[in-house]
Amino acid sequence: MEKVSRWRQRISQLRRIRGLLENPLRKPKAMRVGSVVRQYMFCGKPSCVCHRDAQKKHGPYYYLSSKEEGKSRYKYLGRATSPEVERAQIPS
Ligand SMILES: [Zn+2]
């Protein structure tokens, strides 16, 4: 009996995933999965200037933030490589 309920769980999980994948196709406006977050970070080196001066933190680094089942998730997008990339990645 335990196996059956586990399979049922798995099936409903797959249905949910399929729903998530299909939704953006049906509604083009739902394509936007999250918003881009810009972040400046401290590094692991205690001697680095970033620990003494908050203005000298490293970055910017970009993350895509989205909500999945009520939880915030962050996907690392990468570091800005040029002003163009930066402009393109900041949501206006
Ligand atoms: Zn540093």
PDB file of the backbone (N, CA, C, O) and the ligand in Angstrom, with CONECT records:
HET     ZN  A 101       1
ATOM      1  N   MET A   1       0.830  -1.209   0.000  1.00  0.00           N
ATOM      2  CA  MET A   1       0.000   0.000   0.000  1.00  0.00           C
ATOM      3  C   MET A   1       0.861   1.253   0.000  1.00  0.00           C
ATOM      4  O   MET A   1       0.529   2.272  -0.605  1.00  0.00           O
ATOM      5  N   GLU A   2       1.982   1.134   0.705  1.00  0.00           N
ATOM      6  CA  GLU A   2       2.837   2.314   0.807  1.00  0.00           C
ATOM      7  C   GLU A   2       3.376   2.743  -0.560  1.00  0.00           C
ATOM      8  O   GLU A   2       3.486   3.930  -0.870  1.00  0.00           O
ATOM      9  N   LYS A   3       3.706   1.729  -1.360  1.00  0.00           N
ATOM     10  CA  LYS A   3       4.229   2.014  -2.690  1.00  0.00           C
ATOM     11  C   LYS A   3       3.219   2.779  -3.536  1.00  0.00           C
ATOM     12  O   LYS A   3       3.567   3.715  -4.256  1.00  0.00           O
ATOM     13  N   VAL A   4       1.970   2.362  -3.432  1.00  0.00           N
ATOM     14  CA  VAL A   4       0.924   2.996  -4.240  1.00  0.00           C
ATOM     15  C   VAL A   4       0.798   4.468  -3.905  1.00  0.00           C
ATOM     16  O   VAL A   4       0.691   5.306  -4.801  1.00  0.00           O
ATOM     17  N   SER A   5       0.811   4.787  -2.630  1.00  0.00           N
ATOM     18  CA  SER A   5       0.640   6.193  -2.268  1.00  0.00           C
ATOM     19  C   SER A   5       1.861   7.011  -2.681  1.00  0.00           C
ATOM     20  O   SER A   5       1.765   8.200  -2.985  1.00  0.00           O
ATOM     21  N   ARG A   6       3.012   6.338  -2.681  1.00  0.00           N
ATOM     22  CA  ARG A   6       4.209   7.057  -3.115  1.00  0.00           C
ATOM     23  C   ARG A   6       4.116   7.385  -4.606  1.00  0.00           C
ATOM     24  O   ARG A   6       4.492   8.470  -5.051  1.00  0.00           O
ATOM     25  N   TRP A   7       3.593   6.393  -5.375  1.00  0.00           N
ATOM     26  CA  TRP A   7       3.415   6.632  -6.802  1.00  0.00           C
ATOM     27  C   TRP A   7       2.397   7.738  -7.053  1.00  0.00           C
ATOM     28  O   TRP A   7       2.567   8.567  -7.948  1.00  0.00           O
ATOM     29  N   ARG A   8       1.337   7.738  -6.249  1.00  0.00           N
ATOM     30  CA  ARG A   8       0.335   8.789  -6.421  1.00  0.00           C
ATOM     31  C   ARG A   8       0.946  10.155  -6.172  1.00  0.00           C
ATOM     32  O   ARG A   8       0.671  11.129  -6.873  1.00  0.00           O
ATOM     33  N   GLN A   9       1.784  10.188  -5.151  1.00  0.00           N
ATOM     34  CA  GLN A   9       2.462  11.439  -4.828  1.00  0.00           C
ATOM     35  C   GLN A   9       3.316  11.900  -6.012  1.00  0.00           C
ATOM     36  O   GLN A   9       3.312  13.067  -6.403  1.00  0.00           O
ATOM     37  N   ARG A  10       4.042  10.933  -6.559  1.00  0.00           N
ATOM     38  CA  ARG A  10       4.937  11.217  -7.686  1.00  0.00           C
ATOM     39  C   ARG A  10       4.142  11.718  -8.884  1.00  0.00           C
ATOM     40  O   ARG A  10       4.548  12.664  -9.560  1.00  0.00           O
ATOM     41  N   ILE A  11       3.027  11.088  -9.137  1.00  0.00           N
ATOM     42  CA  ILE A  11       2.207  11.481 -10.288  1.00  0.00           C
ATOM     43  C   ILE A  11       1.674  12.888 -10.130  1.00  0.00           C
ATOM     44  O   ILE A  11       1.680  13.672 -11.079  1.00  0.00           O
ATOM     45  N   SER A  12       1.207  13.213  -8.920  1.00  0.00           N
ATOM     46  CA  SER A  12       0.681  14.568  -8.728  1.00  0.00           C
ATOM     47  C   SER A  12       1.805  15.592  -8.810  1.00  0.00           C
ATOM     48  O   SER A  12       1.601  16.736  -9.216  1.00  0.00           O
ATOM     49  N   GLN A  13       2.996  15.152  -8.414  1.00  0.00           N
ATOM     50  CA  GLN A  13       4.166  16.035  -8.528  1.00  0.00           C
ATOM     51  C   GLN A  13       4.457  16.329 -10.010  1.00  0.00           C
ATOM     52  O   GLN A  13       4.692  17.471 -10.403  1.00  0.00           O
ATOM     53  N   LEU A  14       4.431  15.263 -10.810  1.00  0.00           N
ATOM     54  CA  LEU A  14       4.693  15.416 -12.237  1.00  0.00           C
ATOM     55  C   LEU A  14       3.624  16.279 -12.904  1.00  0.00           C
ATOM     56  O   LEU A  14       3.917  17.073 -13.799  1.00  0.00           O
ATOM     57  N   ARG A  15       2.383  16.109 -12.453  1.00  0.00           N
ATOM     58  CA  ARG A  15       1.303  16.922 -13.020  1.00  0.00           C
ATOM     59  C   ARG A  15       1.531  18.388 -12.732  1.00  0.00           C
ATOM     60  O   ARG A  15       1.287  19.257 -13.568  1.00  0.00           O
ATOM     61  N   ARG A  16       2.015  18.641 -11.504  1.00  0.00           N
ATOM     62  CA  ARG A  16       2.261  20.023 -11.118  1.00  0.00           C
ATOM     63  C   ARG A  16       3.369  20.617 -11.979  1.00  0.00           C
ATOM     64  O   ARG A  16       3.274  21.754 -12.439  1.00  0.00           O
ATOM     65  N   ILE A  17       4.426  19.825 -12.188  1.00  0.00           N
ATOM     66  CA  ILE A  17       5.543  20.281 -13.016  1.00  0.00           C
ATOM     67  C   ILE A  17       5.076  20.551 -14.443  1.00  0.00           C
ATOM     68  O   ILE A  17       5.459  21.544 -15.060  1.00  0.00           O
ATOM     69  N   ARG A  18       4.228  19.635 -14.961  1.00  0.00           N
ATOM     70  CA  ARG A  18       3.726  19.814 -16.308  1.00  0.00           C
ATOM     71  C   ARG A  18       2.885  21.092 -16.395  1.00  0.00           C
ATOM     72  O   ARG A  18       2.946  21.830 -17.378  1.00  0.00           O
ATOM     73  N   GLY A  19       2.115  21.327 -15.360  1.00  0.00           N
ATOM     74  CA  GLY A  19       1.313  22.541 -15.313  1.00  0.00           C
ATOM     75  C   GLY A  19       2.183  23.780 -15.358  1.00  0.00           C
ATOM     76  O   GLY A  19       1.869  24.752 -16.046  1.00  0.00           O
ATOM     77  N   LEU A  20       3.274  23.735 -14.621  1.00  0.00           N
ATOM     78  CA  LEU A  20       4.191  24.871 -14.589  1.00  0.00           C
ATOM     79  C   LEU A  20       4.814  25.099 -15.961  1.00  0.00           C
ATOM     80  O   LEU A  20       5.015  26.238 -16.382  1.00  0.00           O
ATOM     81  N   LEU A  21       5.116  24.003 -16.653  1.00  0.00           N
ATOM     82  CA  LEU A  21       5.754  24.115 -17.962  1.00  0.00           C
ATOM     83  C   LEU A  21       4.767  24.583 -19.018  1.00  0.00           C
ATOM     84  O   LEU A  21       5.136  25.300 -19.948  1.00  0.00           O
ATOM     85  N   GLU A  22       3.516  24.177 -18.874  1.00  0.00           N
ATOM     86  CA  GLU A  22       2.527  24.516 -19.898  1.00  0.00           C
ATOM     87  C   GLU A  22       1.989  25.921 -19.751  1.00  0.00           C
ATOM     88  O   GLU A  22       1.687  26.580 -20.746  1.00  0.00           O
ATOM     89  N   ASN A  23       1.868  26.380 -18.538  1.00  0.00           N
ATOM     90  CA  ASN A  23       1.272  27.693 -18.296  1.00  0.00           C
ATOM     91  C   ASN A  23       1.876  28.827 -19.105  1.00  0.00           C
ATOM     92  O   ASN A  23       1.138  29.597 -19.721  1.00  0.00           O
ATOM     93  N   PRO A  24       3.206  28.952 -19.122  1.00  0.00           N
ATOM     94  CA  PRO A  24       3.782  30.074 -19.874  1.00  0.00           C
ATOM     95  C   PRO A  24       3.464  29.997 -21.357  1.00  0.00           C
ATOM     96  O   PRO A  24       3.397  31.027 -22.027  1.00  0.00           O
ATOM     97  N   LEU A  25       3.267  28.788 -21.881  1.00  0.00           N
ATOM     98  CA  LEU A  25       2.976  28.634 -23.293  1.00  0.00           C
ATOM     99  C   LEU A  25       1.559  29.103 -23.598  1.00  0.00           C
ATOM    100  O   LEU A  25       1.295  29.686 -24.650  1.00  0.00           O
ATOM    101  N   ARG A  26       0.667  28.843 -22.675  1.00  0.00           N
ATOM    102  CA  ARG A  26      -0.718  29.254 -22.887  1.00  0.00           C
ATOM    103  C   ARG A  26      -0.890  30.750 -22.711  1.00  0.00           C
ATOM    104  O   ARG A  26      -1.607  31.410 -23.462  1.00  0.00           O
ATOM    105  N   LYS A  27      -0.215  31.261 -21.703  1.00  0.00           N
ATOM    106  CA  LYS A  27      -0.348  32.700 -21.428  1.00  0.00           C
ATOM    107  C   LYS A  27       1.010  33.369 -21.601  1.00  0.00           C
ATOM    108  O   LYS A  27       1.846  33.324 -20.699  1.00  0.00           O
ATOM    109  N   PRO A  28       1.228  33.984 -22.749  1.00  0.00           N
ATOM    110  CA  PRO A  28       2.530  34.616 -23.009  1.00  0.00           C
ATOM    111  C   PRO A  28       2.919  35.633 -21.937  1.00  0.00           C
ATOM    112  O   PRO A  28       4.107  35.844 -21.695  1.00  0.00           O
ATOM    113  N   LYS A  29       1.943  36.260 -21.298  1.00  0.00           N
ATOM    114  CA  LYS A  29       2.267  37.262 -20.294  1.00  0.00           C
ATOM    115  C   LYS A  29       2.875  36.661 -19.040  1.00  0.00           C
ATOM    116  O   LYS A  29       3.533  37.355 -18.265  1.00  0.00           O
ATOM    117  N   ALA A  30       2.653  35.357 -18.843  1.00  0.00           N
ATOM    118  CA  ALA A  30       3.189  34.702 -17.650  1.00  0.00           C
ATOM    119  C   ALA A  30       4.629  34.241 -17.849  1.00  0.00           C
ATOM    120  O   ALA A  30       5.198  33.590 -16.973  1.00  0.00           O
ATOM    121  N   MET A  31       5.220  34.572 -18.991  1.00  0.00           N
ATOM    122  CA  MET A  31       6.582  34.152 -19.288  1.00  0.00           C
ATOM    123  C   MET A  31       7.602  34.660 -18.276  1.00  0.00           C
ATOM    124  O   MET A  31       8.609  34.004 -18.011  1.00  0.00           O
ATOM    125  N   ARG A  32       7.336  35.808 -17.726  1.00  0.00           N
ATOM    126  CA  ARG A  32       8.276  36.365 -16.773  1.00  0.00           C
ATOM    127  C   ARG A  32       8.216  35.557 -15.491  1.00  0.00           C
ATOM    128  O   ARG A  32       7.222  35.595 -14.765  1.00  0.00           O
ATOM    129  N   VAL A  33       9.297  34.817 -15.213  1.00  0.00           N
ATOM    130  CA  VAL A  33       9.275  33.899 -14.083  1.00  0.00           C
ATOM    131  C   VAL A  33       9.722  34.541 -12.788  1.00  0.00           C
ATOM    132  O   VAL A  33       9.475  33.999 -11.711  1.00  0.00           O
ATOM    133  N   GLY A  34      10.368  35.671 -12.874  1.00  0.00           N
ATOM    134  CA  GLY A  34      10.824  36.297 -11.648  1.00  0.00           C
ATOM    135  C   GLY A  34      11.407  37.653 -11.942  1.00  0.00           C
ATOM    136  O   GLY A  34      11.258  38.175 -13.047  1.00  0.00           O
ATOM    137  N   SER A  35      12.058  38.218 -10.976  1.00  0.00           N
ATOM    138  CA  SER A  35      12.677  39.507 -11.222  1.00  0.00           C
ATOM    139  C   SER A  35      14.177  39.419 -10.961  1.00  0.00           C
ATOM    140  O   SER A  35      14.647  38.595 -10.177  1.00  0.00           O
ATOM    141  N   VAL A  36      14.904  40.288 -11.639  1.00  0.00           N
ATOM    142  CA  VAL A  36      16.356  40.273 -11.519  1.00  0.00           C
ATOM    143  C   VAL A  36      16.772  41.115 -10.312  1.00  0.00           C
ATOM    144  O   VAL A  36      16.341  42.255 -10.137  1.00  0.00           O
ATOM    145  N   VAL A  37      17.614  40.516  -9.503  1.00  0.00           N
ATOM    146  CA  VAL A  37      18.097  41.186  -8.310  1.00  0.00           C
ATOM    147  C   VAL A  37      19.582  41.477  -8.484  1.00  0.00           C
ATOM    148  O   VAL A  37      20.346  40.610  -8.905  1.00  0.00           O
ATOM    149  N   ARG A  38      19.983  42.696  -8.160  1.00  0.00           N
ATOM    150  CA  ARG A  38      21.381  43.057  -8.255  1.00  0.00           C
ATOM    151  C   ARG A  38      21.977  43.084  -6.848  1.00  0.00           C
ATOM    152  O   ARG A  38      21.395  43.645  -5.920  1.00  0.00           O
ATOM    153  N   GLN A  39      23.140  42.471  -6.716  1.00  0.00           N
ATOM    154  CA  GLN A  39      23.718  42.332  -5.392  1.00  0.00           C
ATOM    155  C   GLN A  39      25.219  42.601  -5.384  1.00  0.00           C
ATOM    156  O   GLN A  39      25.951  42.179  -6.279  1.00  0.00           O
ATOM    157  N   TYR A  40      25.648  43.303  -4.362  1.00  0.00           N
ATOM    158  CA  TYR A  40      27.083  43.492  -4.129  1.00  0.00           C
ATOM    159  C   TYR A  40      27.452  42.642  -2.922  1.00  0.00           C
ATOM    160  O   TYR A  40      26.706  42.582  -1.945  1.00  0.00           O
ATOM    161  N   MET A  41      28.623  41.977  -2.994  1.00  0.00           N
ATOM    162  CA  MET A  41      28.956  41.004  -1.965  1.00  0.00           C
ATOM    163  C   MET A  41      30.326  41.219  -1.320  1.00  0.00           C
ATOM    164  O   MET A  41      31.247  41.788  -1.906  1.00  0.00           O
ATOM    165  N   PHE A  42      30.406  40.732  -0.084  1.00  0.00           N
ATOM    166  CA  PHE A  42      31.699  40.606   0.581  1.00  0.00           C
ATOM    167  C   PHE A  42      32.345  39.330   0.077  1.00  0.00           C
ATOM    168  O   PHE A  42      31.649  38.392  -0.314  1.00  0.00           O
ATOM    169  N   CYS A  43      33.685  39.285   0.082  1.00  0.00           N
ATOM    170  CA  CYS A  43      34.346  38.051  -0.320  1.00  0.00           C
ATOM    171  C   CYS A  43      34.888  37.319   0.910  1.00  0.00           C
ATOM    172  O   CYS A  43      34.691  37.763   2.041  1.00  0.00           O
ATOM    173  N   GLY A  44      35.566  36.208   0.682  1.00  0.00           N
ATOM    174  CA  GLY A  44      36.025  35.377   1.788  1.00  0.00           C
ATOM    175  C   GLY A  44      37.356  35.803   2.399  1.00  0.00           C
ATOM    176  O   GLY A  44      37.802  35.239   3.398  1.00  0.00           O
ATOM    177  N   LYS A  45      37.984  36.804   1.787  1.00  0.00           N
ATOM    178  CA  LYS A  45      39.299  37.234   2.287  1.00  0.00           C
ATOM    179  C   LYS A  45      39.143  38.314   3.350  1.00  0.00           C
ATOM    180  O   LYS A  45      38.712  39.424   3.041  1.00  0.00           O
ATOM    181  N   PRO A  46      39.488  38.005   4.601  1.00  0.00           N
ATOM    182  CA  PRO A  46      39.312  38.984   5.682  1.00  0.00           C
ATOM    183  C   PRO A  46      40.149  40.242   5.464  1.00  0.00           C
ATOM    184  O   PRO A  46      39.810  41.312   5.970  1.00  0.00           O
ATOM    185  N   SER A  47      41.244  40.113   4.710  1.00  0.00           N
ATOM    186  CA  SER A  47      42.132  41.262   4.503  1.00  0.00           C
ATOM    187  C   SER A  47      41.648  42.171   3.374  1.00  0.00           C
ATOM    188  O   SER A  47      42.183  43.262   3.178  1.00  0.00           O
ATOM    189  N   CYS A  48      40.637  41.721   2.636  1.00  0.00           N
ATOM    190  CA  CYS A  48      40.179  42.483   1.468  1.00  0.00           C
ATOM    191  C   CYS A  48      39.499  43.793   1.895  1.00  0.00           C
ATOM    192  O   CYS A  48      38.873  43.880   2.951  1.00  0.00           O
ATOM    193  N   VAL A  49      39.644  44.783   1.051  1.00  0.00           N
ATOM    194  CA  VAL A  49      39.115  46.117   1.346  1.00  0.00           C
ATOM    195  C   VAL A  49      37.580  46.122   1.470  1.00  0.00           C
ATOM    196  O   VAL A  49      37.007  47.016   2.092  1.00  0.00           O
ATOM    197  N   CYS A  50      36.933  45.128   0.879  1.00  0.00           N
ATOM    198  CA  CYS A  50      35.465  45.101   0.911  1.00  0.00           C
ATOM    199  C   CYS A  50      34.920  44.974   2.339  1.00  0.00           C
ATOM    200  O   CYS A  50      33.794  45.384   2.620  1.00  0.00           O
ATOM    201  N   HIS A  51      35.726  44.404   3.229  1.00  0.00           N
ATOM    202  CA  HIS A  51      35.264  44.243   4.613  1.00  0.00           C
ATOM    203  C   HIS A  51      35.375  45.540   5.411  1.00  0.00           C
ATOM    204  O   HIS A  51      34.733  45.705   6.448  1.00  0.00           O
ATOM    205  N   ARG A  52      36.189  46.443   4.913  1.00  0.00           N
ATOM    206  CA  ARG A  52      36.357  47.715   5.624  1.00  0.00           C
ATOM    207  C   ARG A  52      35.493  48.816   5.027  1.00  0.00           C
ATOM    208  O   ARG A  52      35.052  49.727   5.727  1.00  0.00           O
ATOM    209  N   ASP A  53      35.257  48.717   3.709  1.00  0.00           N
ATOM    210  CA  ASP A  53      34.514  49.765   3.025  1.00  0.00           C
ATOM    211  C   ASP A  53      33.362  49.139   2.235  1.00  0.00           C
ATOM    212  O   ASP A  53      33.583  48.436   1.249  1.00  0.00           O
ATOM    213  N   ALA A  54      32.139  49.401   2.678  1.00  0.00           N
ATOM    214  CA  ALA A  54      30.964  48.806   2.030  1.00  0.00           C
ATOM    215  C   ALA A  54      30.821  49.268   0.576  1.00  0.00           C
ATOM    216  O   ALA A  54      30.179  48.604  -0.238  1.00  0.00           O
ATOM    217  N   GLN A  55      31.424  50.409   0.269  1.00  0.00           N
ATOM    218  CA  GLN A  55      31.370  50.916  -1.107  1.00  0.00           C
ATOM    219  C   GLN A  55      32.229  50.075  -2.043  1.00  0.00           C
ATOM    220  O   GLN A  55      32.068  50.122  -3.262  1.00  0.00           O
ATOM    221  N   LYS A  56      33.146  49.304  -1.457  1.00  0.00           N
ATOM    222  CA  LYS A  56      34.084  48.525  -2.276  1.00  0.00           C
ATOM    223  C   LYS A  56      33.727  47.052  -2.335  1.00  0.00           C
ATOM    224  O   LYS A  56      34.566  46.208  -2.649  1.00  0.00           O
ATOM    225  N   LYS A  57      32.478  46.756  -2.032  1.00  0.00           N
ATOM    226  CA  LYS A  57      32.032  45.368  -2.140  1.00  0.00           C
ATOM    227  C   LYS A  57      32.108  44.920  -3.594  1.00  0.00           C
ATOM    228  O   LYS A  57      32.104  45.742  -4.510  1.00  0.00           O
ATOM    229  N   HIS A  58      32.177  43.605  -3.794  1.00  0.00           N
ATOM    230  CA  HIS A  58      32.346  43.058  -5.139  1.00  0.00           C
ATOM    231  C   HIS A  58      31.008  42.948  -5.858  1.00  0.00           C
ATOM    232  O   HIS A  58      29.961  42.723  -5.250  1.00  0.00           O
ATOM    233  N   GLY A  59      31.085  43.115  -7.169  1.00  0.00           N
ATOM    234  CA  GLY A  59      29.857  42.969  -7.941  1.00  0.00           C
ATOM    235  C   GLY A  59      29.765  44.035  -9.015  1.00  0.00           C
ATOM    236  O   GLY A  59      30.780  44.650  -9.339  1.00  0.00           O
ATOM    237  N   PRO A  60      28.623  44.274  -9.567  1.00  0.00           N
ATOM    238  CA  PRO A  60      27.380  43.622  -9.178  1.00  0.00           C
ATOM    239  C   PRO A  60      27.241  42.200  -9.709  1.00  0.00           C
ATOM    240  O   PRO A  60      27.733  41.870 -10.788  1.00  0.00           O
ATOM    241  N   TYR A  61      26.568  41.379  -8.937  1.00  0.00           N
ATOM    242  CA  TYR A  61      26.205  40.036  -9.356  1.00  0.00           C
ATOM    243  C   TYR A  61      24.692  40.022  -9.510  1.00  0.00           C
ATOM    244  O   TYR A  61      23.965  40.693  -8.779  1.00  0.00           O
ATOM    245  N   TYR A  62      24.244  39.245 -10.474  1.00  0.00           N
ATOM    246  CA  TYR A  62      22.812  39.226 -10.742  1.00  0.00           C
ATOM    247  C   TYR A  62      22.187  37.890 -10.398  1.00  0.00           C
ATOM    248  O   TYR A  62      22.752  36.828 -10.661  1.00  0.00           O
ATOM    249  N   TYR A  63      21.034  37.965  -9.818  1.00  0.00           N
ATOM    250  CA  TYR A  63      20.270  36.772  -9.483  1.00  0.00           C
ATOM    251  C   TYR A  63      18.862  36.939 -10.015  1.00  0.00           C
ATOM    252  O   TYR A  63      18.309  38.038 -10.035  1.00  0.00           O
ATOM    253  N   LEU A  64      18.299  35.826 -10.442  1.00  0.00           N
ATOM    254  CA  LEU A  64      16.903  35.824 -10.822  1.00  0.00           C
ATOM    255  C   LEU A  64      16.116  35.304  -9.622  1.00  0.00           C
ATOM    256  O   LEU A  64      16.274  34.153  -9.215  1.00  0.00           O
ATOM    257  N   SER A  65      15.289  36.143  -9.076  1.00  0.00           N
ATOM    258  CA  SER A  65      14.505  35.693  -7.930  1.00  0.00           C
ATOM    259  C   SER A  65      13.116  35.291  -8.394  1.00  0.00           C
ATOM    260  O   SER A  65      12.483  35.970  -9.202  1.00  0.00           O
ATOM    261  N   SER A  66      12.664  34.174  -7.861  1.00  0.00           N
ATOM    262  CA  SER A  66      11.326  33.718  -8.208  1.00  0.00           C
ATOM    263  C   SER A  66      10.714  33.007  -7.014  1.00  0.00           C
ATOM    264  O   SER A  66      11.410  32.639  -6.067  1.00  0.00           O
ATOM    265  N   LYS A  67       9.422  32.823  -7.070  1.00  0.00           N
ATOM    266  CA  LYS A  67       8.748  32.128  -5.981  1.00  0.00           C
ATOM    267  C   LYS A  67       8.315  30.749  -6.446  1.00  0.00           C
ATOM    268  O   LYS A  67       7.668  30.594  -7.481  1.00  0.00           O
ATOM    269  N   GLU A  68       8.685  29.762  -5.660  1.00  0.00           N
ATOM    270  CA  GLU A  68       8.266  28.404  -5.958  1.00  0.00           C
ATOM    271  C   GLU A  68       7.615  27.834  -4.723  1.00  0.00           C
ATOM    272  O   GLU A  68       8.258  27.679  -3.685  1.00  0.00           O
ATOM    273  N   GLU A  69       6.362  27.528  -4.833  1.00  0.00           N
ATOM    274  CA  GLU A  69       5.604  27.001  -3.700  1.00  0.00           C
ATOM    275  C   GLU A  69       5.754  27.884  -2.470  1.00  0.00           C
ATOM    276  O   GLU A  69       5.913  27.405  -1.347  1.00  0.00           O
ATOM    277  N   GLY A  70       5.698  29.181  -2.715  1.00  0.00           N
ATOM    278  CA  GLY A  70       5.744  30.134  -1.615  1.00  0.00           C
ATOM    279  C   GLY A  70       7.138  30.460  -1.104  1.00  0.00           C
ATOM    280  O   GLY A  70       7.300  31.330  -0.248  1.00  0.00           O
ATOM    281  N   LYS A  71       8.154  29.761  -1.628  1.00  0.00           N
ATOM    282  CA  LYS A  71       9.518  30.016  -1.167  1.00  0.00           C
ATOM    283  C   LYS A  71      10.282  30.827  -2.208  1.00  0.00           C
ATOM    284  O   LYS A  71      10.129  30.617  -3.412  1.00  0.00           O
ATOM    285  N   SER A  72      11.096  31.745  -1.736  1.00  0.00           N
ATOM    286  CA  SER A  72      11.923  32.519  -2.652  1.00  0.00           C
ATOM    287  C   SER A  72      13.109  31.689  -3.105  1.00  0.00           C
ATOM    288  O   SER A  72      13.768  31.024  -2.306  1.00  0.00           O
ATOM    289  N   ARG A  73      13.368  31.742  -4.410  1.00  0.00           N
ATOM    290  CA  ARG A  73      14.530  31.025  -4.944  1.00  0.00           C
ATOM    291  C   ARG A  73      15.379  31.996  -5.724  1.00  0.00           C
ATOM    292  O   ARG A  73      14.876  32.930  -6.349  1.00  0.00           O
ATOM    293  N   TYR A  74      16.667  31.764  -5.677  1.00  0.00           N
ATOM    294  CA  TYR A  74      17.576  32.625  -6.408  1.00  0.00           C
ATOM    295  C   TYR A  74      18.433  31.805  -7.355  1.00  0.00           C
ATOM    296  O   TYR A  74      19.032  30.800  -6.974  1.00  0.00           O
ATOM    297  N   LYS A  75      18.474  32.260  -8.593  1.00  0.00           N
ATOM    298  CA  LYS A  75      19.317  31.585  -9.579  1.00  0.00           C
ATOM    299  C   LYS A  75      20.391  32.576  -9.995  1.00  0.00           C
ATOM    300  O   LYS A  75      20.100  33.700 -10.404  1.00  0.00           O
ATOM    301  N   TYR A  76      21.626  32.141  -9.883  1.00  0.00           N
ATOM    302  CA  TYR A  76      22.740  33.024 -10.214  1.00  0.00           C
ATOM    303  C   TYR A  76      22.805  33.257 -11.705  1.00  0.00           C
ATOM    304  O   TYR A  76      22.831  32.302 -12.482  1.00  0.00           O
ATOM    305  N   LEU A  77      22.832  34.503 -12.113  1.00  0.00           N
ATOM    306  CA  LEU A  77      22.860  34.823 -13.541  1.00  0.00           C
ATOM    307  C   LEU A  77      24.258  35.173 -14.019  1.00  0.00           C
ATOM    308  O   LEU A  77      24.601  34.952 -15.180  1.00  0.00           O
ATOM    309  N   GLY A  78      25.056  35.715 -13.124  1.00  0.00           N
ATOM    310  CA  GLY A  78      26.405  36.055 -13.531  1.00  0.00           C
ATOM    311  C   GLY A  78      26.750  37.485 -13.193  1.00  0.00           C
ATOM    312  O   GLY A  78      25.923  38.242 -12.684  1.00  0.00           O
ATOM    313  N   ARG A  79      27.962  37.836 -13.480  1.00  0.00           N
ATOM    314  CA  ARG A  79      28.455  39.157 -13.186  1.00  0.00           C
ATOM    315  C   ARG A  79      28.321  40.046 -14.410  1.00  0.00           C
ATOM    316  O   ARG A  79      28.438  39.582 -15.544  1.00  0.00           O
ATOM    317  N   ALA A  80      28.079  41.302 -14.175  1.00  0.00           N
ATOM    318  CA  ALA A  80      27.995  42.234 -15.296  1.00  0.00           C
ATOM    319  C   ALA A  80      29.345  42.311 -15.979  1.00  0.00           C
ATOM    320  O   ALA A  80      30.373  42.422 -15.312  1.00  0.00           O
ATOM    321  N   THR A  81      29.354  42.252 -17.302  1.00  0.00           N
ATOM    322  CA  THR A  81      30.611  42.286 -18.027  1.00  0.00           C
ATOM    323  C   THR A  81      30.782  43.591 -18.784  1.00  0.00           C
ATOM    324  O   THR A  81      31.895  43.940 -19.177  1.00  0.00           O
ATOM    325  N   SER A  82      29.693  44.311 -18.990  1.00  0.00           N
ATOM    326  CA  SER A  82      29.762  45.572 -19.712  1.00  0.00           C
ATOM    327  C   SER A  82      28.541  46.412 -19.351  1.00  0.00           C
ATOM    328  O   SER A  82      27.553  45.890 -18.834  1.00  0.00           O
ATOM    329  N   PRO A  83      28.611  47.708 -19.621  1.00  0.00           N
ATOM    330  CA  PRO A  83      27.444  48.549 -19.326  1.00  0.00           C
ATOM    331  C   PRO A  83      26.192  48.078 -20.056  1.00  0.00           C
ATOM    332  O   PRO A  83      25.078  48.234 -19.556  1.00  0.00           O
ATOM    333  N   GLU A  84      26.382  47.495 -21.254  1.00  0.00           N
ATOM    334  CA  GLU A  84      25.228  47.007 -22.020  1.00  0.00           C
ATOM    335  C   GLU A  84      24.544  45.859 -21.301  1.00  0.00           C
ATOM    336  O   GLU A  84      23.319  45.800 -21.189  1.00  0.00           O
ATOM    337  N   VAL A  85      25.389  44.937 -20.812  1.00  0.00           N
ATOM    338  CA  VAL A  85      24.837  43.787 -20.088  1.00  0.00           C
ATOM    339  C   VAL A  85      24.100  44.285 -18.854  1.00  0.00           C
ATOM    340  O   VAL A  85      23.005  43.824 -18.531  1.00  0.00           O
ATOM    341  N   GLU A  86      24.719  45.222 -18.184  1.00  0.00           N
ATOM    342  CA  GLU A  86      24.118  45.755 -16.976  1.00  0.00           C
ATOM    343  C   GLU A  86      22.765  46.387 -17.261  1.00  0.00           C
ATOM    344  O   GLU A  86      21.788  46.162 -16.547  1.00  0.00           O
ATOM    345  N   ARG A  87      22.732  47.177 -18.313  1.00  0.00           N
ATOM    346  CA  ARG A  87      21.455  47.823 -18.672  1.00  0.00           C
ATOM    347  C   ARG A  87      20.397  46.782 -19.000  1.00  0.00           C
ATOM    348  O   ARG A  87      19.238  46.901 -18.604  1.00  0.00           O
ATOM    349  N   ALA A  88      20.827  45.750 -19.740  1.00  0.00           N
ATOM    350  CA  ALA A  88      19.872  44.733 -20.187  1.00  0.00           C
ATOM    351  C   ALA A  88      19.321  43.931 -19.017  1.00  0.00           C
ATOM    352  O   ALA A  88      18.205  43.416 -19.079  1.00  0.00           O
ATOM    353  N   GLN A  89      20.114  43.827 -17.940  1.00  0.00           N
ATOM    354  CA  GLN A  89      19.708  42.946 -16.844  1.00  0.00           C
ATOM    355  C   GLN A  89      18.951  43.649 -15.727  1.00  0.00           C
ATOM    356  O   GLN A  89      18.372  43.000 -14.856  1.00  0.00           O
ATOM    357  N   ILE A  90      18.958  44.965 -15.755  1.00  0.00           N
ATOM    358  CA  ILE A  90      18.213  45.682 -14.722  1.00  0.00           C
ATOM    359  C   ILE A  90      16.768  45.861 -15.190  1.00  0.00           C
ATOM    360  O   ILE A  90      16.524  46.457 -16.239  1.00  0.00           O
ATOM    361  N   PRO A  91      15.835  45.359 -14.431  1.00  0.00           N
ATOM    362  CA  PRO A  91      14.435  45.558 -14.828  1.00  0.00           C
ATOM    363  C   PRO A  91      14.053  47.025 -14.669  1.00  0.00           C
ATOM    364  O   PRO A  91      14.373  47.658 -13.662  1.00  0.00           O
ATOM    365  N   SER A  92      13.369  47.551 -15.671  1.00  0.00           N
ATOM    366  CA  SER A  92      13.006  48.962 -15.570  1.00  0.00           C
ATOM    367  C   SER A  92      11.543  49.119 -15.204  1.00  0.00           C
ATOM    368  O   SER A  92      11.056  50.242 -15.075  1.00  0.00           O
TER     369      SER A  92
HETATM  370 ZN    ZN A 101      36.690  41.415  -1.122  1.00  0.00          ZN2+
END
